[in-house]
Amino acid sequence: MSEGLLKMWIALGAIGLMFFAVISITFSRMKLNGILKFIVTLFAYVCMITAGILILFVVFSGPVPGLILG
């Protein structure tokens, strides 16, 4: 697997984590109460922080050398 493809999968996983975090936060604020609300919210924030670190890795790791045609 090439470096560019690996970065694409990491970014896609980070986007999935962000989506899951938003859905979890919304669900916990509308439907849950008490300690369960706190646990789901904490898990969602951990997912969001992890996704942010992954996106920073992809963005700041620099460009991938591509094919040179011709």
N, CA, C and O atoms as a GROMACS GRO file, in nm:
protein
  280
    1MET      N    1   0.085  -0.117   0.000
    1MET     CA    2   0.000   0.000   0.000
    1MET      C    3   0.090   0.123   0.000
    1MET      O    4   0.185   0.133   0.077
    2SER      N    5   0.058   0.217  -0.087
    2SER     CA    6   0.140   0.337  -0.099
    2SER      C    7   0.114   0.433   0.018
    2SER      O    8   0.014   0.423   0.089
    3GLU      N    9   0.206   0.526   0.034
    3GLU     CA   10   0.195   0.624   0.143
    3GLU      C   11   0.071   0.712   0.125
    3GLU      O   12   0.003   0.743   0.222
    4GLY      N   13   0.043   0.751   0.002
    4GLY     CA   14  -0.074   0.834  -0.025
    4GLY      C   15  -0.204   0.762   0.007
    4GLY      O   16  -0.296   0.822   0.062
    5LEU      N   17  -0.212   0.633  -0.028
    5LEU     CA   18  -0.333   0.556   0.001
    5LEU      C   19  -0.350   0.536   0.151
    5LEU      O   20  -0.463   0.539   0.202
    6LEU      N   21  -0.240   0.516   0.222
    6LEU     CA   22  -0.247   0.502   0.367
    6LEU      C   23  -0.298   0.630   0.433
    6LEU      O   24  -0.379   0.625   0.525
    7LYS      N   25  -0.249   0.745   0.385
    7LYS     CA   26  -0.297   0.873   0.438
    7LYS      C   27  -0.446   0.892   0.409
    7LYS      O   28  -0.519   0.948   0.491
    8MET      N   29  -0.490   0.846   0.293
    8MET     CA   30  -0.632   0.858   0.260
    8MET      C   31  -0.717   0.777   0.358
    8MET      O   32  -0.820   0.826   0.405
    9TRP      N   33  -0.675   0.653   0.390
    9TRP     CA   34  -0.751   0.571   0.483
    9TRP      C   35  -0.749   0.628   0.624
    9TRP      O   36  -0.849   0.620   0.696
   10ILE      N   37  -0.637   0.685   0.665
   10ILE     CA   38  -0.630   0.749   0.797
   10ILE      C   39  -0.727   0.867   0.803
   10ILE      O   40  -0.799   0.884   0.902
   11ALA      N   41  -0.728   0.949   0.698
   11ALA     CA   42  -0.819   1.065   0.695
   11ALA      C   43  -0.964   1.020   0.693
   11ALA      O   44  -1.049   1.081   0.758
   12LEU      N   45  -0.994   0.914   0.618
   12LEU     CA   46  -1.131   0.863   0.613
   12LEU      C   47  -1.175   0.809   0.749
   12LEU      O   48  -1.289   0.828   0.790
   13GLY      N   49  -1.084   0.742   0.819
   13GLY     CA   50  -1.114   0.695   0.954
   13GLY      C   51  -1.139   0.810   1.050
   13GLY      O   52  -1.227   0.802   1.135
   14ALA      N   53  -1.062   0.917   1.036
   14ALA     CA   54  -1.081   1.035   1.120
   14ALA      C   55  -1.216   1.101   1.093
   14ALA      O   56  -1.283   1.146   1.186
   15ILE      N   57  -1.254   1.107   0.967
   15ILE     CA   58  -1.385   1.164   0.933
   15ILE      C   59  -1.497   1.078   0.992
   15ILE      O   60  -1.596   1.131   1.042
   16GLY      N   61  -1.480   0.946   0.988
   16GLY     CA   62  -1.578   0.856   1.050
   16GLY      C   63  -1.587   0.877   1.200
   16GLY      O   64  -1.697   0.876   1.256
   17LEU      N   65  -1.473   0.896   1.265
   17LEU     CA   66  -1.473   0.922   1.409
   17LEU      C   67  -1.546   1.053   1.441
   17LEU      O   68  -1.620   1.061   1.539
   18MET      N   69  -1.524   1.155   1.358
   18MET     CA   70  -1.593   1.282   1.380
   18MET      C   71  -1.744   1.267   1.364
   18MET      O   72  -1.821   1.321   1.443
   19PHE      N   73  -1.785   1.193   1.262
   19PHE     CA   74  -1.927   1.169   1.240
   19PHE      C   75  -1.988   1.096   1.360
   19PHE      O   76  -2.095   1.133   1.408
   20PHE      N   77  -1.920   0.992   1.407
   20PHE     CA   78  -1.967   0.916   1.522
   20PHE      C   79  -1.975   1.004   1.646
   20PHE      O   80  -2.068   0.990   1.726
   21ALA      N   81  -1.879   1.092   1.664
   21ALA     CA   82  -1.878   1.180   1.780
   21ALA      C   83  -1.996   1.277   1.777
   21ALA      O   84  -2.060   1.300   1.880
   22VAL      N   85  -2.025   1.334   1.661
   22VAL     CA   86  -2.137   1.428   1.650
   22VAL      C   87  -2.270   1.358   1.678
   22VAL      O   88  -2.354   1.410   1.751
   23ILE      N   89  -2.288   1.239   1.621
   23ILE     CA   90  -2.412   1.164   1.645
   23ILE      C   91  -2.424   1.126   1.792
   23ILE      O   92  -2.533   1.135   1.849
   24SER      N   93  -2.314   1.085   1.855
   24SER     CA   94  -2.317   1.046   1.996
   24SER      C   95  -2.349   1.164   2.087
   24SER      O   96  -2.428   1.151   2.180
   25ILE      N   97  -2.289   1.279   2.061
   25ILE     CA   98  -2.316   1.398   2.142
   25ILE      C   99  -2.463   1.439   2.128
   25ILE      O  100  -2.529   1.469   2.228
   26THR      N  101  -2.512   1.439   2.006
   26THR     CA  102  -2.652   1.476   1.983
   26THR      C  103  -2.746   1.380   2.055
   26THR      O  104  -2.841   1.423   2.120
   27PHE      N  105  -2.720   1.251   2.043
   27PHE     CA  106  -2.804   1.150   2.108
   27PHE      C  107  -2.799   1.164   2.260
   27PHE      O  108  -2.903   1.156   2.326
   28SER      N  109  -2.680   1.184   2.315
   28SER     CA  110  -2.670   1.192   2.461
   28SER      C  111  -2.738   1.317   2.517
   28SER      O  112  -2.793   1.313   2.627
   29ARG      N  113  -2.733   1.426   2.444
   29ARG     CA  114  -2.798   1.548   2.494
   29ARG      C  115  -2.949   1.543   2.483
   29ARG      O  116  -3.018   1.607   2.562
   30MET      N  117  -3.001   1.470   2.386
   30MET     CA  118  -3.147   1.466   2.367
   30MET      C  119  -3.215   1.351   2.440
   30MET      O  120  -3.330   1.366   2.483
   31LYS      N  121  -3.149   1.237   2.454
   31LYS     CA  122  -3.217   1.117   2.502
   31LYS      C  123  -3.168   1.061   2.634
   31LYS      O  124  -3.242   0.987   2.700
   32LEU      N  125  -3.046   1.092   2.676
   32LEU     CA  126  -2.990   1.026   2.793
   32LEU      C  127  -2.986   1.119   2.914
   32LEU      O  128  -2.990   1.242   2.901
   33ASN      N  129  -2.977   1.057   3.030
   33ASN     CA  130  -2.966   1.131   3.156
   33ASN      C  131  -2.865   1.063   3.246
   33ASN      O  132  -2.836   0.945   3.230
   34GLY      N  133  -2.812   1.139   3.341
   34GLY     CA  134  -2.728   1.083   3.445
   34GLY      C  135  -2.591   1.040   3.399
   34GLY      O  136  -2.528   1.102   3.313
   35ILE      N  137  -2.545   0.930   3.458
   35ILE     CA  138  -2.409   0.882   3.435
   35ILE      C  139  -2.391   0.831   3.292
   35ILE      O  140  -2.283   0.842   3.235
   36LEU      N  141  -2.496   0.774   3.234
   36LEU     CA  142  -2.487   0.724   3.097
   36LEU      C  143  -2.462   0.838   2.999
   36LEU      O  144  -2.388   0.824   2.903
   37LYS      N  145  -2.527   0.953   3.026
   37LYS     CA  146  -2.505   1.072   2.942
   37LYS      C  147  -2.359   1.116   2.951
   37LYS      O  148  -2.299   1.150   2.849
   38PHE      N  149  -2.302   1.114   3.071
   38PHE     CA  150  -2.163   1.154   3.090
   38PHE      C  151  -2.068   1.058   3.018
   38PHE      O  152  -1.972   1.102   2.955
   39ILE      N  153  -2.093   0.928   3.028
   39ILE     CA  154  -2.006   0.829   2.965
   39ILE      C  155  -2.008   0.841   2.814
   39ILE      O  156  -1.902   0.840   2.750
   40VAL      N  157  -2.127   0.854   2.755
   40VAL     CA  158  -2.139   0.866   2.609
   40VAL      C  159  -2.074   0.997   2.562
   40VAL      O  160  -2.006   0.999   2.460
   41THR      N  161  -2.096   1.104   2.636
   41THR     CA  162  -2.036   1.233   2.599
   41THR      C  163  -1.884   1.228   2.609
   41THR      O  164  -1.815   1.280   2.522
   42LEU      N  165  -1.831   1.168   2.714
   42LEU     CA  166  -1.687   1.156   2.730
   42LEU      C  167  -1.627   1.074   2.616
   42LEU      O  168  -1.524   1.111   2.560
   43PHE      N  169  -1.692   0.963   2.582
   43PHE     CA  170  -1.644   0.880   2.471
   43PHE      C  171  -1.647   0.957   2.339
   43PHE      O  172  -1.555   0.944   2.258
   44ALA      N  173  -1.750   1.037   2.318
   44ALA     CA  174  -1.760   1.116   2.196
   44ALA      C  175  -1.649   1.220   2.189
   44ALA      O  176  -1.591   1.242   2.082
   45TYR      N  177  -1.618   1.284   2.300
   45TYR     CA  178  -1.510   1.383   2.299
   45TYR      C  179  -1.374   1.318   2.277
   45TYR      O  180  -1.287   1.376   2.212
   46VAL      N  181  -1.354   1.199   2.330
   46VAL     CA  182  -1.230   1.126   2.305
   46VAL      C  183  -1.218   1.093   2.156
   46VAL      O  184  -1.110   1.104   2.098
   47CYS      N  185  -1.329   1.052   2.095
   47CYS     CA  186  -1.329   1.025   1.950
   47CYS      C  187  -1.296   1.151   1.872
   47CYS      O  188  -1.220   1.145   1.775
   48MET      N  189  -1.350   1.264   1.912
   48MET     CA  190  -1.326   1.390   1.841
   48MET      C  191  -1.179   1.434   1.855
   48MET      O  192  -1.120   1.480   1.757
   49ILE      N  193  -1.122   1.420   1.972
   49ILE     CA  194  -0.982   1.456   1.992
   49ILE      C  195  -0.891   1.364   1.912
   49ILE      O  196  -0.794   1.410   1.850
   50THR      N  197  -0.921   1.234   1.911
   50THR     CA  198  -0.843   1.139   1.832
   50THR      C  199  -0.851   1.173   1.684
   50THR      O  200  -0.750   1.169   1.614
   51ALA      N  201  -0.969   1.206   1.636
   51ALA     CA  202  -0.986   1.242   1.495
   51ALA      C  203  -0.907   1.368   1.462
   51ALA      O  204  -0.847   1.377   1.355
   52GLY      N  205  -0.906   1.464   1.551
   52GLY     CA  206  -0.830   1.586   1.528
   52GLY      C  207  -0.680   1.560   1.520
   52GLY      O  208  -0.612   1.619   1.436
   53ILE      N  209  -0.629   1.473   1.605
   53ILE     CA  210  -0.487   1.438   1.600
   53ILE      C  211  -0.454   1.366   1.470
   53ILE      O  212  -0.350   1.393   1.410
   54LEU      N  213  -0.541   1.277   1.427
   54LEU     CA  214  -0.518   1.205   1.300
   54LEU      C  215  -0.518   1.301   1.181
   54LEU      O  216  -0.434   1.289   1.092
   55ILE      N  217  -0.612   1.394   1.180
   55ILE     CA  218  -0.617   1.491   1.070
   55ILE      C  219  -0.493   1.580   1.071
   55ILE      O  220  -0.437   1.610   0.965
   56LEU      N  221  -0.448   1.621   1.189
   56LEU     CA  222  -0.324   1.700   1.197
   56LEU      C  223  -0.206   1.621   1.143
   56LEU      O  224  -0.121   1.677   1.074
   57PHE      N  225  -0.200   1.493   1.173
   57PHE     CA  226  -0.094   1.408   1.120
   57PHE      C  227  -0.096   1.406   0.967
   57PHE      O  228   0.008   1.420   0.902
   58VAL      N  229  -0.214   1.387   0.911
   58VAL     CA  230  -0.226   1.380   0.764
   58VAL      C  231  -0.189   1.514   0.701
   58VAL      O  232  -0.117   1.517   0.601
   59VAL      N  233  -0.237   1.623   0.757
   59VAL     CA  234  -0.214   1.755   0.697
   59VAL      C  235  -0.068   1.795   0.707
   59VAL      O  236  -0.010   1.845   0.610
   60PHE      N  237  -0.006   1.775   0.823
   60PHE     CA  238   0.129   1.824   0.844
   60PHE      C  239   0.238   1.724   0.806
   60PHE      O  240   0.357   1.755   0.821
   61SER      N  241   0.202   1.608   0.758
   61SER     CA  242   0.305   1.513   0.715
   61SER      C  243   0.356   1.544   0.575
   61SER      O  244   0.452   1.481   0.529
   62GLY      N  245   0.296   1.638   0.509
   62GLY     CA  246   0.347   1.684   0.381
   62GLY      C  247   0.290   1.610   0.262
   62GLY      O  248   0.220   1.510   0.277
   63PRO      N  249   0.322   1.660   0.145
   63PRO     CA  250   0.269   1.597   0.024
   63PRO      C  251   0.340   1.465  -0.007
   63PRO      O  252   0.453   1.440   0.037
   64VAL      N  253   0.271   1.384  -0.082
   64VAL     CA  254   0.326   1.255  -0.124
   64VAL      C  255   0.375   1.271  -0.267
   64VAL      O  256   0.301   1.322  -0.351
   65PRO      N  257   0.498   1.229  -0.296
   65PRO     CA  258   0.545   1.240  -0.434
   65PRO      C  259   0.460   1.153  -0.527
   65PRO      O  260   0.435   1.036  -0.499
   66GLY      N  261   0.416   1.211  -0.635
   66GLY     CA  262   0.330   1.140  -0.728
   66GLY      C  263   0.406   1.080  -0.844
   66GLY      O  264   0.530   1.081  -0.847
   67LEU      N  265   0.331   1.028  -0.938
   67LEU     CA  266   0.392   0.973  -1.059
   67LEU      C  267   0.444   1.084  -1.149
   67LEU      O  268   0.380   1.188  -1.165
   68ILE      N  269   0.557   1.062  -1.205
   68ILE     CA  270   0.613   1.158  -1.300
   68ILE      C  271   0.590   1.099  -1.440
   68ILE      O  272   0.652   1.000  -1.478
   69LEU      N  273   0.503   1.162  -1.514
   69LEU     CA  274   0.471   1.113  -1.648
   69LEU      C  275   0.551   1.189  -1.751
   69LEU      O  276   0.568   1.311  -1.739
   70GLY      N  277   0.598   1.122  -1.850
   70GLY     CA  278   0.663   1.188  -1.962
   70GLY      C  279   0.805   1.173  -1.955
   70GLY      O  280   0.877   1.222  -2.041
   0.00000   0.00000   0.00000
